[in-house]
Amino acid sequence: MPIPSLPLMPGALRDKTERLRHGLQELDGALVAFSGGVDSTLVLKMASDVLRARAVAVTAVSPTFPHEELDMVRRLSEEIGVRLIVASTNQLHSEAFVRNDAMRCYHCKRDLYRLFDPIKRETGITAVVDGTHVDDLGDDRPGITAARECGVRSPLVEAEFGKTDIRALASALGLSNWDKPAAACLSSRIPRGTVITEEKLQRVGQAERWLKQEGFGQVRVRDHGDSARIEVEAKDLPRLLERERRARVVTRLKTLGFQFVTLDLEGYRPGGRA
């Protein structure tokens, strides 16, 4: 079956897309580390177009993974038409992870990519790819170091895709999550040096679900012990401060054990920390 033709797009983006395709064609198959975000969704879609049934989505579910994201993962896998393997893990069993120092993401990714070993044996596919892109490379990302140590490839980096390119191509391909807000594991809501517990992960996850139900797309709830610090996009600050909504949010978050509910007036910032 021929590879689907590309939609019309600017020349520079088309060139990058052809490089992305060519890189994937060099593989005999690909296990795609699939989070449900737009980055890994694009890699999964392109891998599926090029490799067909030899492209398999693999999603790791753990206490750090927001529950609602699994529904998104399943829907997107069906939308693209690929096999999805859901593997369970629990980083909370790792002392190196729960102590929550600067290498937390490194230990998390090492744990994640160990899950791929039995899947490689089952499927006969040895290549693992992720959704890392060039805009990620400027950040402090020990998780990328762990991925490289585990032999994980990043096709978007190899084809020089940044976030703007990813959203443009995802939109052109009709991917339903092309404008999905950026997400991060729930452990990023807990300040470095503060021990990560399942209780803390659950309460920030629930707090963020409530805020999303209020209509806020990009949300972070940072756990500072007795205090919750809410981040929404700057344009959404006035709406969150509307009297009835503010009272409702405060009441709900206090039921989770927070004594104080605060609002970060700088708003959501990509790469921000608790």
URZITA-V668026 format. One record per residue. N is the residue number from 1. RES is the residue in three letters. PSI is psi in whole degrees, -180 to 180 (NA if undefined). D_CENTER is the distance of its C-alpha to the mean C-alpha in Angstrom with 2 decimals. Layout:
# URZITA-V668026
N/RES/PSI/D_CENTER  N/RES/PSI/D_CENTER
This chain:
# URZITA-V668026
1/MET/131/31.29  2/PRO/155/30.63  3/ILE/135/27.26  4/PRO/144/26.63  5/SER/156/27.88  6/LEU/147/25.72  7/PRO/168/26.02  8/LEU/137/27.85  9/MET/162/25.93  10/PRO/152/27.04  11/GLY/-44/28.47  12/ALA/-41/26.08  13/LEU/-38/23.02  14/ARG/-42/25.06  15/ASP/-44/25.90  16/LYS/-38/22.34  17/THR/-40/21.55  18/GLU/-38/24.61  19/ARG/-38/23.55  20/LEU/-46/20.20  21/ARG/-47/22.26  22/HIS/-42/24.80  23/GLY/-41/22.45  24/LEU/-34/21.08  25/GLN/-24/24.71  26/GLU/-15/25.66  27/LEU/149/23.75  28/ASP/-4/25.50  29/GLY/168/22.27  30/ALA/129/18.57  31/LEU/115/16.22  32/VAL/119/12.79  33/ALA/105/9.92  34/PHE/114/8.10  35/SER/-16/4.91  36/GLY/-5/6.46  37/GLY/167/4.95  38/VAL/-33/8.17  39/ASP/-56/8.05  40/SER/-26/7.93  41/THR/-42/9.94  42/LEU/-45/12.44  43/VAL/-43/12.91  44/LEU/-44/13.49  45/LYS/-47/15.88  46/MET/-38/17.76  47/ALA/-40/18.06  48/SER/-43/19.40  49/ASP/-38/21.85  50/VAL/-43/23.11  51/LEU/-8/23.08  52/ARG/-127/23.52  53/ALA/-10/23.57  54/ARG/7/22.75  55/ALA/123/19.08  56/VAL/132/17.31  57/ALA/136/13.78  58/VAL/121/12.90  59/THR/127/10.52  60/ALA/125/11.07  61/VAL/131/11.91  62/SER/176/13.06  63/PRO/-19/14.13  64/THR/-7/11.04  65/PHE/119/8.89  66/PRO/130/9.83  67/HIS/-40/12.55  68/GLU/-20/12.29  69/GLU/-27/8.97  70/LEU/-38/11.22  71/ASP/-41/13.64  72/MET/-43/11.36  73/VAL/-46/10.56  74/ARG/-42/14.33  75/ARG/-44/15.40  76/LEU/-37/13.60  77/SER/-42/14.98  78/GLU/-39/18.33  79/GLU/-43/18.14  80/ILE/-29/17.76  81/GLY/40/20.15  82/VAL/159/18.65  83/ARG/138/19.00  84/LEU/129/16.19  85/ILE/123/16.55  86/VAL/120/15.03  87/ALA/141/15.73  88/SER/142/16.17  89/THR/173/16.14  90/ASN/98/16.84  91/GLN/-17/16.26  92/LEU/-11/18.75  93/HIS/-6/21.45  94/SER/118/20.97  95/GLU/-36/23.12  96/ALA/-33/21.53  97/PHE/-50/18.12  98/VAL/-21/19.63  99/ARG/-16/21.86  100/ASN/50/18.87  101/ASP/-166/20.30  102/ALA/-15/19.03  103/MET/15/18.13  104/ARG/-49/15.85  105/CYS/-32/12.76  106/TYR/-50/15.32  107/HIS/-35/16.54  108/CYS/-47/13.24  109/LYS/-36/12.50  110/ARG/-41/16.19  111/ASP/-43/16.04  112/LEU/-50/13.19  113/TYR/-13/15.09  114/ARG/-27/18.32  115/LEU/-23/17.25  116/PHE/-18/17.63  117/ASP/-52/21.31  118/PRO/-28/22.81  119/ILE/-37/20.71  120/LYS/-44/22.15  121/ARG/-39/25.56  122/GLU/-44/25.22  123/THR/-21/24.07  124/GLY/12/25.92  125/ILE/125/22.94  126/THR/-21/22.48  127/ALA/130/20.00  128/VAL/132/16.30  129/VAL/153/14.04  130/ASP/-175/10.50  131/GLY/16/8.78  132/THR/139/10.01  133/HIS/177/12.40  134/VAL/-29/15.49  135/ASP/-21/14.40  136/ASP/-22/12.27  137/LEU/-20/15.57  138/GLY/-9/17.41  139/ASP/167/15.44  140/ASP/99/16.28  141/ARG/80/13.71  142/PRO/-23/15.43  143/GLY/-33/12.47  144/ILE/-40/13.43  145/THR/-44/16.95  146/ALA/-41/16.25  147/ALA/-44/14.71  148/ARG/-41/17.83  149/GLU/-29/20.09  150/CYS/5/18.89  151/GLY/17/19.62  152/VAL/135/16.20  153/ARG/153/16.57  154/SER/89/14.48  155/PRO/-31/16.26  156/LEU/-36/14.87  157/VAL/-45/16.31  158/GLU/-31/19.45  159/ALA/5/19.94  160/GLU/40/19.34  161/PHE/132/16.66  162/GLY/180/15.38  163/LYS/-39/13.12  164/THR/-42/16.31  165/ASP/-43/17.19  166/ILE/-47/13.97  167/ARG/-37/14.40  168/ALA/-46/18.10  169/LEU/-41/17.98  170/ALA/-39/15.54  171/SER/-44/18.02  172/ALA/-32/20.96  173/LEU/-5/19.86  174/GLY/23/19.50  175/LEU/131/15.91  176/SER/-19/15.62  177/ASN/24/12.16  178/TRP/-28/13.22  179/ASP/20/13.27  180/LYS/132/10.32  181/PRO/151/9.65  182/ALA/145/6.91  183/ALA/165/4.90  184/ALA/157/5.23  185/CYS/153/6.99  186/LEU/-23/10.37  187/SER/-21/12.40  188/SER/-9/11.72  189/ARG/-6/14.01  190/ILE/126/16.87  191/PRO/144/19.07  192/ARG/140/19.61  193/GLY/-12/22.68  194/THR/127/22.30  195/VAL/135/22.04  196/ILE/130/18.98  197/THR/160/20.28  198/GLU/-36/19.18  199/GLU/-44/21.16  200/LYS/-42/19.27  201/LEU/-41/15.83  202/GLN/-40/17.42  203/ARG/-35/19.09  204/VAL/-34/16.31  205/GLY/-45/14.31  206/GLN/-41/17.55  207/ALA/-42/18.31  208/GLU/-36/15.19  209/ARG/-43/15.93  210/TRP/-42/19.46  211/LEU/-35/18.61  212/LYS/-35/16.59  213/GLN/-24/19.72  214/GLU/-1/21.70  215/GLY/12/20.07  216/PHE/122/17.74  217/GLY/-51/14.54  218/GLN/110/12.97  219/VAL/139/13.72  220/ARG/138/13.62  221/VAL/109/16.33  222/ARG/132/17.33  223/ASP/110/19.54  224/HIS/50/22.75  225/GLY/-107/24.88  226/ASP/-15/27.24  227/SER/140/25.38  228/ALA/130/22.25  229/ARG/115/21.16  230/ILE/134/19.55  231/GLU/126/17.72  232/VAL/170/17.67  233/GLU/147/18.22  234/ALA/-37/21.76  235/LYS/-19/23.10  236/ASP/-4/22.29  237/LEU/-47/24.18  238/PRO/-37/27.52  239/ARG/-37/26.26  240/LEU/-28/24.85  241/LEU/0/28.25  242/GLU/137/30.26  243/ARG/-52/32.56  244/GLU/-41/31.84  245/ARG/-43/28.05  246/ARG/-45/28.15  247/ALA/-39/30.48  248/ARG/-44/28.40  249/VAL/-45/25.20  250/VAL/-46/27.30  251/THR/-45/29.02  252/ARG/-45/25.93  253/LEU/-31/24.22  254/LYS/-28/27.55  255/THR/-18/27.70  256/LEU/-2/24.71  257/GLY/-1/26.89  258/PHE/134/26.21  259/GLN/-28/29.59  260/PHE/138/28.48  261/VAL/116/25.94  262/THR/161/25.45  263/LEU/127/23.90  264/ASP/111/22.61  265/LEU/-13/24.81  266/GLU/-17/22.86  267/GLY/178/20.03  268/TYR/136/16.28  269/ARG/123/15.76  270/PRO/135/12.71  271/GLY/5/12.50  272/GLY/159/14.78  273/ARG/158/15.61  274/ALA/NA/17.26
